[in-house]
């Protein structure tokens, strides 16, 4: 039976590092944002770098992606899908597939995430952070009677082996210390958008130590920050905590 990990993040997080971590496992295939093309197709007003190249590089019919990729056949017993929350919620998809995968929500303190996002997207809204969509997904999981699996990037970076080992336990796969490191440089699985987003990560060989970010959110975005903090307050109690 294939273990399908639906890893759901927002922008300016460690989602690609998590993909590289799982890529280091011998039993795992990774897929980089398979629903990105669908998102861009149904959101024609979204202006992302490399939009045309991204859409040309992949299937843009989300239901076909779910059928053939997320729920399709793979050569390894574990498959890791790096997804974005805003690619899934409010994009016209039938959410029934979420019941056939193991959903993992990756969050980050909005006070650290939002300034980083605004640096590249000065007009970014709460919707573009994925936080409201993650709350929708969390509530769906809770309402189903399942125990949510949530990662907070700070906790991961404070204790990569401890948090990732517990993550593997909750997913139901063996812990593999190979997940702590990877080779530098681009990866074959990187989406074509990696040239715009992954260059710093390509210089890494593992998880960087956590360093607090002390950058103020501009006054005109304080309402957005407060909305995101409410979302974070609902999600963060479920996060796996660092040990020691």
C-alpha positions as CSV (number, residue, x, y, z in Angstrom):
1,X,0.0,0.0,0.0
2,X,1.4,3.4,-1.0
3,X,1.8,6.0,1.7
4,X,0.9,9.4,0.2
5,X,2.0,12.4,2.1
6,X,0.1,15.5,1.2
7,X,2.5,18.2,2.7
8,X,0.5,21.5,2.7
9,X,2.3,24.7,3.3
10,X,2.2,28.4,2.5
11,X,4.9,30.6,0.9
12,X,8.1,31.6,2.7
13,X,8.4,28.5,4.7
14,X,10.7,25.4,4.8
15,X,8.5,23.4,2.4
16,X,11.2,22.9,-0.2
17,X,13.7,21.9,2.5
18,X,11.1,19.3,3.7
19,X,10.8,18.0,0.1
20,X,14.6,17.6,-0.1
21,X,14.5,15.9,3.3
22,X,12.0,13.3,2.1
23,X,13.9,13.0,-1.2
24,X,16.9,11.7,0.7
25,X,14.9,8.6,1.7
26,X,15.5,5.6,-0.5
27,X,11.9,4.6,-0.2
28,X,10.3,7.9,-1.3
29,X,9.4,9.8,-4.5
30,X,8.8,13.5,-4.2
31,X,6.6,15.7,-6.4
32,X,7.0,19.5,-6.4
33,X,3.7,21.4,-6.3
34,X,1.7,19.3,-8.7
35,X,-1.3,21.6,-8.4
36,X,0.5,24.8,-9.2
37,X,-0.5,24.8,-12.8
38,X,-4.1,24.2,-11.9
39,X,-4.0,27.2,-9.4
40,X,-2.6,29.5,-12.1
41,X,-5.2,28.4,-14.6
42,X,-8.1,29.1,-12.3
43,X,-6.6,32.3,-10.9
44,X,-5.8,34.3,-14.1
45,X,-5.2,37.5,-12.2
46,X,-2.4,36.0,-10.1
47,X,0.9,37.4,-11.3
48,X,3.7,35.0,-10.3
49,X,7.2,34.9,-11.8
50,X,7.5,32.4,-14.6
51,X,3.7,32.0,-14.8
52,X,3.7,31.0,-18.5
53,X,6.6,28.6,-18.2
54,X,5.0,27.0,-15.2
55,X,1.7,26.4,-16.9
56,X,3.5,25.1,-20.0
57,X,5.5,22.6,-18.0
58,X,2.7,20.7,-16.3
59,X,-0.8,19.4,-16.3
60,X,-3.2,22.3,-15.4
61,X,-6.3,20.2,-15.0
62,X,-6.4,19.8,-11.2
63,X,-8.7,16.8,-11.2
64,X,-6.5,15.0,-13.7
65,X,-3.5,15.8,-11.5
66,X,-5.3,14.3,-8.5
67,X,-6.3,11.2,-10.4
68,X,-3.0,10.5,-12.2
69,X,-0.4,12.0,-9.9
70,X,-1.6,12.3,-6.3
71,X,-3.6,9.1,-6.4
72,X,-1.7,7.5,-9.3
73,X,0.8,4.7,-9.3
74,X,4.4,5.3,-8.2
75,X,7.4,3.1,-8.0
76,X,8.2,3.7,-4.3
77,X,6.1,2.8,-1.2
78,X,6.2,6.4,0.0
79,X,5.3,9.5,-2.1
80,X,5.7,13.1,-0.8
81,X,3.6,15.8,-2.5
82,X,4.8,19.3,-1.7
83,X,1.6,21.3,-2.0
84,X,0.5,24.9,-1.2
85,X,-2.8,25.4,0.8
86,X,-4.0,28.1,-1.6
87,X,-3.5,25.7,-4.5
88,X,-6.1,23.3,-3.0
89,X,-8.8,25.4,-1.2
90,X,-11.1,27.7,-3.3
91,X,-9.7,26.5,-6.6
92,X,-12.7,24.4,-7.6
93,X,-11.2,21.0,-6.7
94,X,-13.2,18.1,-5.3
95,X,-11.6,17.7,-1.8
96,X,-12.6,14.1,-1.5
97,X,-9.0,13.1,-2.4
98,X,-7.9,14.5,1.0
99,X,-9.4,11.4,2.6
100,X,-7.1,9.1,0.7
101,X,-3.8,10.8,1.6
102,X,-1.9,11.6,4.8
103,X,-2.2,15.4,5.3
104,X,0.6,17.3,7.0
105,X,0.2,21.0,7.6
106,X,3.4,23.1,7.7
107,X,3.0,26.5,9.4
108,X,5.3,29.4,10.4
109,X,4.9,32.3,12.8
110,X,3.2,35.0,10.8
111,X,5.3,37.7,12.4
112,X,8.3,36.1,10.7
113,X,6.6,34.9,7.5
114,X,4.7,38.0,6.5
115,X,7.6,40.4,6.2
116,X,9.5,37.9,4.0
117,X,6.4,37.5,1.8
118,X,5.8,41.2,1.5
119,X,9.4,41.8,0.5
120,X,8.6,40.0,-2.8
121,X,4.9,40.7,-3.0
122,X,4.2,44.1,-1.4
123,X,0.4,43.8,-1.9
124,X,0.1,40.2,-0.6
125,X,-3.2,39.5,1.2
126,X,-4.0,36.9,3.9
127,X,-5.4,34.6,1.2
128,X,-2.0,34.5,-0.5
129,X,-0.3,33.3,2.7
130,X,-2.3,30.1,2.7
131,X,-3.1,30.5,6.4
132,X,-6.9,30.8,6.1
133,X,-6.9,27.8,3.8
134,X,-4.9,25.8,6.3
135,X,-7.5,26.5,9.0
136,X,-10.2,25.2,6.6
137,X,-8.1,22.0,6.1
138,X,-7.4,21.7,9.9
139,X,-11.1,21.9,10.7
140,X,-11.9,19.4,8.0
141,X,-9.4,17.0,9.6
142,X,-10.7,17.5,13.1
143,X,-14.4,17.1,12.0
144,X,-13.5,13.8,10.4
145,X,-12.3,12.5,13.8
146,X,-8.6,12.3,12.8
147,X,-5.7,13.7,14.7
148,X,-4.2,16.6,12.7
149,X,-0.5,16.4,11.9
150,X,1.0,19.9,12.1
151,X,4.6,21.0,11.7
152,X,5.9,24.4,12.8
153,X,9.0,25.4,11.0
154,X,10.6,26.8,14.1
155,X,10.2,23.5,16.0
156,X,11.6,21.6,13.0
157,X,14.7,23.8,12.9
158,X,15.2,23.7,16.7
159,X,15.2,19.9,16.6
160,X,15.3,18.3,13.1
161,X,15.9,14.7,14.2
162,X,13.4,14.8,17.1
163,X,10.6,16.5,15.2
164,X,11.1,14.5,12.0
165,X,11.3,11.2,13.8
166,X,7.9,12.0,15.5
167,X,6.5,13.1,12.1
168,X,7.5,9.7,10.6
169,X,5.9,7.9,13.5
170,X,2.6,9.7,13.1
171,X,2.7,9.1,9.3
172,X,3.4,5.4,9.9
173,X,6.8,5.1,8.2
174,X,10.2,4.3,9.7
175,X,12.5,7.2,10.7
176,X,15.5,7.5,8.4
177,X,18.4,9.7,9.5
178,X,19.2,10.3,5.8
179,X,16.4,12.9,6.0
180,X,18.7,15.3,7.8
181,X,20.9,16.1,4.8
182,X,21.0,16.4,1.1
183,X,23.4,17.3,-1.7
184,X,23.7,21.0,-2.7
185,X,22.4,22.2,-6.0
186,X,19.2,21.9,-8.1
187,X,17.2,18.6,-8.0
188,X,15.6,16.8,-10.9
189,X,12.2,17.1,-9.2
190,X,12.4,20.9,-8.9
191,X,9.6,22.7,-10.7
192,X,10.6,25.1,-13.4
193,X,9.8,27.9,-11.0
194,X,12.8,26.9,-8.9
195,X,14.9,29.5,-10.7
196,X,12.8,32.2,-9.1
197,X,12.5,30.7,-5.6
198,X,15.0,28.0,-4.7
199,X,18.5,29.6,-5.3
200,X,19.3,30.0,-1.6
201,X,18.1,26.5,-0.8
202,X,20.4,25.1,-3.5
203,X,23.3,26.3,-1.5
204,X,22.3,24.2,1.6
205,X,23.0,20.6,2.6
206,X,20.6,20.3,5.5
207,X,18.3,22.2,7.8
208,X,19.8,25.5,9.0
209,X,19.6,26.3,12.7
210,X,16.7,28.4,13.8
211,X,17.4,32.2,13.9
212,X,14.7,34.5,15.1
213,X,13.6,37.2,12.5
214,X,13.0,40.6,13.9
215,X,11.5,42.6,11.0
216,X,8.5,44.8,11.6
217,X,5.4,44.3,9.6
218,X,4.4,47.7,7.9
219,X,1.5,49.5,9.5
220,X,-0.7,49.1,6.5
221,X,-0.5,45.3,6.9
222,X,-1.2,45.1,10.6
223,X,-4.8,44.0,10.0
224,X,-3.5,41.1,7.8
225,X,-1.0,40.2,10.5
226,X,-3.7,40.0,13.1
227,X,-5.9,37.8,10.9
228,X,-2.9,35.5,10.3
229,X,-2.1,35.4,14.0
230,X,-5.7,34.2,14.7
231,X,-5.1,31.4,12.2
232,X,-1.8,30.5,13.7
233,X,-3.3,30.4,17.2
234,X,-5.8,27.8,16.0
235,X,-3.1,25.7,14.1
236,X,-0.1,25.9,16.4
237,X,-1.4,23.9,19.4
238,X,-1.3,20.8,17.2
239,X,2.3,21.2,16.1
240,X,4.9,18.6,17.0
241,X,7.3,20.2,19.6
242,X,11.1,20.1,19.7
243,X,12.6,18.1,22.5
244,X,15.1,19.5,24.9
